[in-house]
């Protein structure tokens, strides 16, 4: 064994200055930086893994779309960036459609699966690692991109993805590239077969994938609700508390037309929020095939709610802290059984939300008991009682479906904010419009202006400033537009109706408290 003299590394052997290595005194300490706050780490390999067909690519492309607009929360928020995408399994056409549906600036999205020579001829690119790491670096530098998406990551491995040494040989240079260029690399992987274990152990291929990455996000879909759960199962640099490592979202279809005018639809991420369930819990939960009556565990939660409900910290709902009912039922039910029962509770819709550092299970005004008898005083609203979030009915006469080929025209906000031009010229127009709104079910003469206004809407739902629309416009969208437009219009109508109910709801909750 060699002997050590105790000299400083700078002195090297026999007093020579060491030119090959530097001790840490030369280095500056810098905090980790995040492309997406506490989720996607800059300068390292990040992995997103999950079940097939649940929206992994759609979610990552949603992040990419926000990055092109500078809208991704993190250290680069407000700074639009170029995104390189290596996705040999998707066509450029489909990538563009999905990014547009997510609101991307597609001029900043660059597929790097092919390049074009001076003659304009397409040349396929080969990025199998480790041999082609220089080609990958050239693609990133040529496009000035600090964000690289690889879907799937296994396409870069120039060996057997199930062998540790082959995976390490391929991905170690990739991790070094990310560090050298300060590039955020996100690679997608699938889950393998099997269940009944920790989600991170379900990632397909060698465990070296997980060892090399610094952030691992896993995904699974609840077979009952369709909701997709995302968990951060490895977080070397994140400082989020354990209770905040889970999120959920839903996939919705966006209807659009291709450049030939033919209809098509693509997936879109909606409802991204923190969740109290992990992916491991989701993949190990069996489907409830029971009848319409609450089971024992669900009935326990219902009984606890009826005896212990009180106002939530924001005064907008009634319920109780989750740890209370979990502690109360610990002698008979496991924590997982209670959490599953909360989601599936027959007759009640319990929401779960964190207030400060504490999770609450509660019902709200619009999602109260499904078993409540209808009220005689529905206030002209749909859905029975005033607590069930009905939307006042204002009928808009049906009209032909607008031609979406004009959807790219600029969104004209001013025309309908204070009524139509025709109404402005008619002395009693405002009073007549108000009377019609109040009557709700009264018939109106067909109004061609609402039809022409619908044709001026942007092609994508996310481009509309929904808060500025009038109630009449929202109802017209709900009655005459398809898919996601209906959902968005209903959400905005509900939000306005909910705002009117808040005062009454607070009073009711204060009485309970």
C-alpha positions as CSV (number, residue, x, y, z in Angstrom):
1,X,0.0,0.0,0.0
2,X,1.3,3.5,-0.9
3,X,2.3,5.7,2.0
4,X,0.9,9.2,2.4
5,X,3.0,12.2,3.5
6,X,0.1,14.4,4.4
7,X,1.0,17.1,1.9
8,X,-1.7,19.4,0.5
9,X,-3.2,18.2,-2.9
10,X,-1.9,21.4,-4.4
11,X,1.7,20.4,-3.7
12,X,1.5,17.1,-5.6
13,X,4.2,14.5,-5.4
14,X,7.7,15.6,-4.4
15,X,6.6,19.2,-3.9
16,X,5.4,19.7,-7.5
17,X,2.2,21.6,-8.0
18,X,-0.6,19.2,-8.9
19,X,-2.0,20.1,-12.3
20,X,-4.6,17.3,-12.6
21,X,-6.8,17.8,-9.5
22,X,-8.1,20.7,-7.5
23,X,-9.1,20.6,-3.9
24,X,-12.5,22.1,-2.9
25,X,-11.0,25.4,-1.7
26,X,-11.2,26.6,-5.3
27,X,-14.9,26.0,-5.6
28,X,-17.8,28.4,-4.8
29,X,-20.9,27.1,-3.0
30,X,-24.1,27.7,-5.0
31,X,-27.6,26.6,-4.0
32,X,-29.4,24.2,-6.3
33,X,-31.4,25.9,-9.0
34,X,-34.7,24.7,-10.3
35,X,-36.3,25.0,-13.7
36,X,-39.6,24.1,-12.0
37,X,-39.5,25.0,-8.4
38,X,-38.5,22.1,-6.2
39,X,-39.5,19.6,-8.9
40,X,-37.1,19.9,-11.9
41,X,-33.5,20.5,-10.9
42,X,-31.2,22.4,-13.2
43,X,-27.9,20.8,-14.3
44,X,-28.9,17.2,-13.5
45,X,-30.9,14.3,-14.9
46,X,-34.6,14.2,-13.9
47,X,-36.8,11.2,-14.6
48,X,-40.5,11.0,-14.9
49,X,-41.8,7.4,-14.8
50,X,-45.2,5.8,-14.8
51,X,-47.8,3.6,-16.2
52,X,-48.3,3.6,-20.0
53,X,-50.9,5.9,-21.5
54,X,-51.8,8.0,-18.4
55,X,-50.3,11.3,-19.7
56,X,-46.5,11.3,-18.9
57,X,-45.7,13.0,-22.2
58,X,-48.6,15.4,-22.0
59,X,-47.5,16.5,-18.5
60,X,-43.9,17.1,-19.5
61,X,-45.0,18.9,-22.7
62,X,-47.2,21.1,-20.5
63,X,-44.1,22.0,-18.6
64,X,-42.2,22.6,-21.8
65,X,-45.0,24.9,-23.1
66,X,-44.8,27.0,-19.9
67,X,-41.1,27.2,-20.2
68,X,-41.3,28.6,-23.8
69,X,-43.6,31.4,-22.3
70,X,-41.4,32.0,-19.2
71,X,-44.4,30.8,-17.1
72,X,-42.8,27.9,-15.3
73,X,-42.5,28.6,-11.6
74,X,-38.8,28.5,-10.7
75,X,-35.5,30.3,-11.1
76,X,-36.2,31.2,-14.7
77,X,-39.8,32.4,-14.4
78,X,-40.4,35.4,-16.7
79,X,-37.6,34.3,-19.0
80,X,-38.9,32.4,-22.1
81,X,-36.5,29.7,-23.2
82,X,-35.9,27.3,-26.1
83,X,-36.7,23.6,-25.5
84,X,-35.1,20.7,-27.3
85,X,-37.3,17.6,-27.6
86,X,-36.0,14.1,-28.6
87,X,-39.0,12.0,-29.1
88,X,-38.6,9.5,-32.0
89,X,-42.0,7.9,-31.2
90,X,-44.0,11.1,-31.9
91,X,-44.3,13.0,-35.2
92,X,-43.4,16.7,-35.4
93,X,-47.1,17.3,-36.3
94,X,-48.4,15.7,-33.1
95,X,-45.8,17.5,-31.0
96,X,-46.8,20.8,-32.4
97,X,-50.5,20.1,-31.8
98,X,-49.9,19.1,-28.1
99,X,-47.7,22.0,-27.4
100,X,-50.2,24.5,-29.0
101,X,-53.0,23.0,-26.8
102,X,-50.8,23.7,-23.8
103,X,-50.2,27.3,-24.9
104,X,-46.6,27.0,-26.1
105,X,-44.6,29.4,-28.2
106,X,-43.8,26.7,-30.8
107,X,-41.1,28.9,-32.3
108,X,-39.1,28.0,-29.2
109,X,-39.8,24.2,-29.4
110,X,-37.2,22.3,-31.4
111,X,-37.4,18.6,-32.2
112,X,-33.9,17.3,-32.5
113,X,-34.6,13.9,-33.9
114,X,-33.6,15.2,-37.4
115,X,-31.7,18.1,-38.8
116,X,-31.4,19.6,-42.3
117,X,-28.3,20.0,-44.4
118,X,-27.4,22.8,-46.7
119,X,-29.5,21.3,-49.5
120,X,-32.6,21.2,-47.2
121,X,-32.5,17.4,-47.0
122,X,-33.6,15.7,-43.8
123,X,-30.9,13.8,-41.9
124,X,-31.8,11.6,-39.0
125,X,-29.8,12.1,-35.8
126,X,-28.3,9.4,-33.7
127,X,-27.8,10.1,-30.0
128,X,-27.0,6.6,-28.7
129,X,-24.7,7.1,-25.7
130,X,-22.0,7.2,-24.9
131,X,-20.7,7.4,-28.5
132,X,-22.8,10.4,-29.6
133,X,-22.6,12.6,-26.6
134,X,-20.9,15.3,-28.7
135,X,-23.8,15.3,-31.2
136,X,-26.2,15.8,-28.4
137,X,-24.2,18.7,-26.9
138,X,-24.0,20.3,-30.4
139,X,-27.8,20.2,-30.7
140,X,-28.3,21.9,-27.3
141,X,-25.7,24.6,-28.0
142,X,-26.9,25.2,-31.6
143,X,-30.4,25.8,-30.4
144,X,-29.4,27.7,-27.2
145,X,-31.6,25.4,-25.1
146,X,-31.3,24.9,-21.4
147,X,-34.1,22.3,-21.3
148,X,-33.9,18.9,-23.0
149,X,-36.8,16.3,-23.0
150,X,-36.0,12.7,-23.9
151,X,-39.0,10.5,-24.5
152,X,-38.3,7.7,-23.7
153,X,-34.9,7.9,-22.0
154,X,-34.1,4.4,-23.0
155,X,-33.7,5.6,-26.6
156,X,-30.3,7.0,-25.5
157,X,-28.9,3.8,-24.0
158,X,-26.6,2.2,-26.5
159,X,-26.7,-1.2,-24.8
160,X,-29.0,-3.3,-22.7
161,X,-31.3,-1.1,-20.6
162,X,-31.7,-3.8,-18.0
163,X,-28.0,-4.1,-17.3
164,X,-26.5,-1.7,-14.7
165,X,-23.2,-1.2,-16.4
166,X,-24.7,-0.5,-19.8
167,X,-27.1,2.1,-18.3
168,X,-24.3,3.8,-16.3
169,X,-22.0,3.8,-19.3
170,X,-24.6,5.7,-21.3
171,X,-26.1,8.0,-18.7
172,X,-23.0,9.1,-16.7
173,X,-21.8,11.2,-19.7
174,X,-25.4,12.6,-20.0
175,X,-25.4,13.6,-16.4
176,X,-22.0,15.2,-16.9
177,X,-23.3,17.1,-19.9
178,X,-26.2,18.5,-17.9
179,X,-23.8,19.6,-15.2
180,X,-21.4,21.2,-17.6
181,X,-24.0,23.1,-19.6
182,X,-26.4,23.8,-16.7
183,X,-29.1,22.0,-18.8
184,X,-32.3,20.6,-17.2
185,X,-32.7,17.1,-18.7
186,X,-36.0,15.3,-18.3
187,X,-36.2,11.6,-19.3
188,X,-39.4,9.6,-19.5
189,X,-39.6,5.9,-18.5
190,X,-42.4,3.3,-18.2
191,X,-43.3,1.2,-15.2
192,X,-42.6,-2.5,-15.5
193,X,-45.2,-5.2,-14.7
194,X,-46.3,-6.0,-11.1
195,X,-47.8,-4.2,-8.1
196,X,-47.8,-4.4,-4.4
197,X,-44.5,-2.5,-3.9
198,X,-42.9,0.9,-3.7
199,X,-43.5,2.9,-6.9
200,X,-39.8,3.7,-7.4
201,X,-39.1,0.0,-7.6
202,X,-41.6,-0.4,-10.5
203,X,-39.5,1.7,-12.9
204,X,-38.7,-0.4,-15.9
205,X,-35.1,-1.3,-16.6
206,X,-32.0,-1.3,-14.5
207,X,-32.0,0.4,-11.1
208,X,-29.1,2.5,-12.4
209,X,-31.6,4.8,-14.0
210,X,-32.9,5.8,-10.5
211,X,-29.3,5.9,-9.0
212,X,-28.0,8.4,-11.6
213,X,-31.0,10.8,-11.6
214,X,-31.3,13.4,-8.9
215,X,-35.1,13.8,-9.1
216,X,-37.5,11.0,-9.7
217,X,-41.2,11.6,-10.3
218,X,-43.6,8.7,-10.5
219,X,-47.1,8.7,-11.9
220,X,-50.2,6.5,-11.7
221,X,-53.9,6.9,-12.5
222,X,-56.7,6.1,-10.1
223,X,-58.9,3.6,-12.1
224,X,-62.1,4.9,-10.4
225,X,-61.7,8.7,-10.7
226,X,-59.4,9.0,-13.6
227,X,-57.2,11.4,-11.6
228,X,-53.5,11.1,-12.2
229,X,-51.2,11.2,-9.1
230,X,-47.6,12.4,-9.3
231,X,-45.1,11.7,-6.5
232,X,-41.5,12.9,-6.0
233,X,-40.0,9.6,-5.0
234,X,-36.4,10.8,-5.1
235,X,-35.5,14.4,-4.3
236,X,-31.8,15.0,-3.6
237,X,-32.0,18.7,-3.8
238,X,-35.7,19.6,-2.9
239,X,-36.5,21.0,0.5
240,X,-40.2,20.4,0.3
241,X,-41.6,18.7,3.4
242,X,-42.7,15.1,2.9
243,X,-46.4,16.1,3.0
244,X,-45.9,18.2,-0.2
245,X,-44.2,15.6,-2.4
246,X,-47.5,14.5,-4.1
247,X,-49.6,16.2,-6.7
248,X,-52.6,15.3,-8.9
249,X,-54.1,16.4,-12.2
250,X,-56.7,15.4,-14.8
251,X,-56.4,15.0,-18.5
252,X,-59.0,16.7,-20.7
253,X,-59.4,16.7,-24.5
254,X,-58.9,19.9,-26.4
255,X,-60.8,20.0,-29.7
256,X,-58.9,21.7,-32.6
257,X,-58.6,21.6,-36.3
258,X,-55.5,20.6,-38.3
259,X,-54.1,22.7,-41.1
260,X,-56.5,21.0,-43.5
261,X,-59.5,22.0,-41.5
262,X,-60.2,18.5,-40.2
263,X,-61.2,18.1,-36.6
264,X,-58.8,16.4,-34.1
265,X,-58.3,16.3,-30.3
266,X,-55.3,16.2,-28.1
267,X,-54.8,15.8,-24.3
268,X,-54.4,18.8,-22.0
269,X,-53.4,19.0,-18.3
270,X,-55.9,20.6,-15.9
271,X,-56.3,20.9,-12.2
272,X,-52.7,20.6,-11.1
273,X,-52.6,20.7,-7.3
274,X,-51.1,19.1,-4.2
275,X,-52.5,15.7,-3.2
276,X,-52.6,13.7,0.0
277,X,-52.1,10.4,-1.8
278,X,-48.8,9.0,-3.1
279,X,-48.3,7.0,-6.3
280,X,-47.4,4.0,-4.1
281,X,-50.8,4.2,-2.5
282,X,-52.6,4.5,-5.9
283,X,-50.9,1.5,-7.5
284,X,-51.6,-0.7,-4.4
285,X,-55.2,0.2,-4.1
286,X,-57.8,-2.2,-5.5
287,X,-60.9,-1.0,-7.2
288,X,-64.0,-0.8,-5.0
289,X,-66.8,-2.9,-6.6
290,X,-69.3,-2.5,-3.7
291,X,-72.9,-1.4,-3.9
292,X,-74.3,2.1,-3.6
293,X,-74.4,1.9,0.2
294,X,-71.5,3.2,2.3
295,X,-69.3,0.4,3.7
296,X,-68.3,0.3,7.4
297,X,-65.2,2.5,6.9
298,X,-67.1,5.1,4.9
299,X,-69.9,5.1,7.4
300,X,-67.4,5.8,10.1
301,X,-66.2,8.9,8.3
302,X,-69.8,10.0,7.7
303,X,-70.6,9.6,11.4
304,X,-67.5,11.4,12.4
305,X,-68.4,14.3,10.1
306,X,-71.9,14.6,11.4
307,X,-70.7,14.7,15.0
308,X,-67.5,16.8,14.6
309,X,-67.8,19.0,11.6
310,X,-66.8,22.6,11.9
311,X,-65.8,25.4,9.5
312,X,-62.5,25.1,7.6
313,X,-59.8,27.7,8.2
314,X,-60.9,29.6,5.1
315,X,-64.5,29.5,6.3
316,X,-65.7,28.1,2.9
317,X,-66.4,24.6,3.9
318,X,-67.3,22.3,6.8
319,X,-65.2,19.3,7.9
320,X,-62.4,18.3,10.2
321,X,-58.6,17.8,10.2
322,X,-57.7,14.5,8.6
323,X,-55.4,13.5,11.4
324,X,-58.3,13.6,13.8
325,X,-60.5,11.0,12.1
326,X,-57.4,8.9,11.3
327,X,-56.5,8.8,15.0
328,X,-60.1,8.2,16.0
329,X,-60.4,5.2,13.6
330,X,-56.9,3.8,14.2
331,X,-58.1,1.0,16.4
332,X,-60.4,-0.4,13.6
333,X,-59.1,0.9,10.3
334,X,-55.7,1.6,8.8
335,X,-54.8,5.1,7.6
336,X,-54.9,3.8,4.0
337,X,-58.4,2.4,4.4
338,X,-59.7,5.7,5.8
339,X,-58.1,7.7,3.0
340,X,-59.6,5.4,0.4
341,X,-63.0,5.6,2.1
342,X,-62.8,9.3,2.0
343,X,-62.4,9.4,-1.7
344,X,-65.1,6.8,-2.4
345,X,-67.6,7.8,0.3
346,X,-71.2,7.1,-0.9
347,X,-73.5,10.0,-0.7
348,X,-70.9,12.6,0.4
349,X,-68.3,14.4,-1.6
350,X,-65.3,15.0,0.7
351,X,-62.5,17.2,-0.6
352,X,-59.0,17.1,0.8
353,X,-56.9,20.2,1.1
354,X,-54.0,21.4,3.1
355,X,-54.4,24.5,5.3
356,X,-51.0,25.6,6.6
357,X,-49.3,22.3,7.6
358,X,-52.6,20.4,8.3
359,X,-54.8,18.4,5.8
360,X,-58.6,18.8,6.1
361,X,-61.4,16.6,4.8
362,X,-64.5,18.7,4.2
363,X,-67.5,19.4,2.1
364,X,-68.2,22.8,0.4
365,X,-71.2,24.7,-0.7
366,X,-71.2,23.3,-4.2
367,X,-70.2,19.8,-3.3
368,X,-72.4,19.2,-0.3
369,X,-74.3,16.0,0.5
370,X,-75.7,14.4,-2.6
371,X,-78.5,13.0,-0.4
372,X,-79.8,16.3,0.7
373,X,-83.5,16.7,-0.3
374,X,-84.3,19.3,-2.9
375,X,-85.2,22.7,-1.6
376,X,-88.5,24.5,-2.4
377,X,-86.5,27.7,-2.8
378,X,-84.0,27.0,-5.5
379,X,-83.6,30.7,-6.4
380,X,-84.1,29.9,-10.0
381,X,-81.0,27.7,-10.0
382,X,-80.2,24.3,-11.4
383,X,-79.4,21.4,-9.2
384,X,-82.0,21.6,-6.4
385,X,-80.8,23.3,-3.2
386,X,-78.9,26.6,-3.1
387,X,-76.0,24.7,-1.6
388,X,-75.5,22.5,-4.6
389,X,-74.0,25.2,-6.8
390,X,-76.6,25.6,-9.4
391,X,-76.1,28.1,-12.2
392,X,-78.9,30.6,-12.9
393,X,-80.6,29.6,-16.1
394,X,-80.4,32.2,-18.9
395,X,-81.5,30.7,-22.2
396,X,-79.6,31.6,-25.4
397,X,-81.4,30.5,-28.6
398,X,-79.6,27.8,-30.4
399,X,-77.6,28.8,-33.5
400,X,-75.4,26.9,-36.0
401,X,-72.0,25.7,-34.7
402,X,-69.5,28.5,-35.5
403,X,-66.9,27.8,-38.1
404,X,-63.7,27.2,-36.1
405,X,-61.6,28.0,-39.2
406,X,-61.9,31.6,-38.1
407,X,-60.7,30.7,-34.6
408,X,-57.2,32.3,-35.2
409,X,-58.7,35.8,-35.4
410,X,-57.8,38.1,-32.5
411,X,-60.1,37.9,-29.5
412,X,-62.3,40.9,-29.4
413,X,-63.0,41.7,-25.7
414,X,-64.6,45.1,-25.9
415,X,-67.6,44.3,-28.1
416,X,-69.5,42.3,-25.5
417,X,-68.3,43.7,-22.2
418,X,-71.1,46.3,-22.0
419,X,-73.6,44.8,-24.4
420,X,-73.7,44.8,-28.2
421,X,-73.4,47.9,-30.3
422,X,-77.1,47.5,-31.1
423,X,-78.0,47.6,-27.4
424,X,-76.0,50.7,-26.9
425,X,-78.0,52.5,-29.5
426,X,-81.4,51.5,-28.1
427,X,-82.6,53.5,-25.0
428,X,-84.3,50.6,-23.3
429,X,-81.8,47.9,-24.4
430,X,-80.0,47.7,-21.1
431,X,-83.3,47.4,-19.1
432,X,-84.7,44.8,-21.5
433,X,-81.5,42.7,-21.2
434,X,-81.6,42.8,-17.4
435,X,-85.2,41.7,-17.4
436,X,-84.4,38.8,-19.7
437,X,-81.6,37.7,-17.5
438,X,-83.8,37.8,-14.4
439,X,-86.6,35.9,-15.9
440,X,-84.1,33.1,-16.9
441,X,-86.5,30.8,-18.7
442,X,-88.1,33.5,-20.9
443,X,-87.7,33.2,-24.6
444,X,-85.6,35.7,-26.6
445,X,-85.4,36.4,-30.3
446,X,-82.4,34.9,-32.0
447,X,-79.4,37.3,-31.7
448,X,-77.0,37.0,-34.6
449,X,-74.4,39.1,-32.7
450,X,-73.7,36.3,-30.2
451,X,-73.1,33.8,-33.1
452,X,-70.7,36.2,-34.8
453,X,-69.0,36.9,-31.5
454,X,-68.4,33.1,-31.0
455,X,-66.5,33.0,-34.3
456,X,-64.0,35.5,-32.9
457,X,-62.9,33.3,-30.0
458,X,-59.3,32.1,-30.1
459,X,-58.7,28.5,-31.1
460,X,-57.5,27.4,-27.7
461,X,-59.4,27.7,-24.3
462,X,-56.3,28.9,-22.5
463,X,-56.1,32.1,-24.7
464,X,-59.4,33.5,-23.3
465,X,-59.6,35.9,-20.4
466,X,-62.6,34.2,-18.8
467,X,-63.0,36.7,-16.0
468,X,-63.9,39.5,-18.5
469,X,-66.7,37.7,-20.2
470,X,-70.3,38.5,-19.5
471,X,-72.8,35.9,-18.2
472,X,-74.5,35.8,-21.6
473,X,-71.3,35.1,-23.3
474,X,-70.4,32.3,-20.9
475,X,-73.8,30.7,-21.4
476,X,-73.5,31.0,-25.2
477,X,-70.2,29.2,-25.0
478,X,-71.6,26.5,-22.8
479,X,-74.6,25.9,-25.1
480,X,-72.8,26.1,-28.5
481,X,-69.1,25.2,-28.0
482,X,-67.8,21.6,-27.5
483,X,-65.6,19.8,-25.0
484,X,-63.3,21.8,-22.8
485,X,-65.1,25.1,-23.6
486,X,-68.2,23.8,-21.8
487,X,-66.1,22.9,-18.7
488,X,-64.4,26.2,-18.6
489,X,-67.6,28.2,-19.0
490,X,-69.3,26.1,-16.3
491,X,-66.3,26.7,-14.0
492,X,-66.5,30.5,-14.5
493,X,-70.3,30.5,-14.0
494,X,-69.8,28.4,-10.9
495,X,-67.1,30.7,-9.6
496,X,-69.3,33.7,-9.9
497,X,-72.3,31.9,-8.3
498,X,-70.0,30.6,-5.5
499,X,-68.9,34.2,-4.8
500,X,-72.5,35.1,-4.1
501,X,-73.0,32.2,-1.8
502,X,-69.9,32.7,0.3
503,X,-71.4,35.2,2.8
504,X,-74.3,32.8,3.5
505,X,-72.0,29.8,3.8
506,X,-69.8,31.6,6.3
507,X,-72.8,32.4,8.5
508,X,-73.9,28.7,8.4
509,X,-70.4,27.5,9.3
510,X,-70.1,30.0,12.1
511,X,-73.3,28.6,13.6
512,X,-71.9,25.1,13.5
513,X,-68.6,26.2,15.1
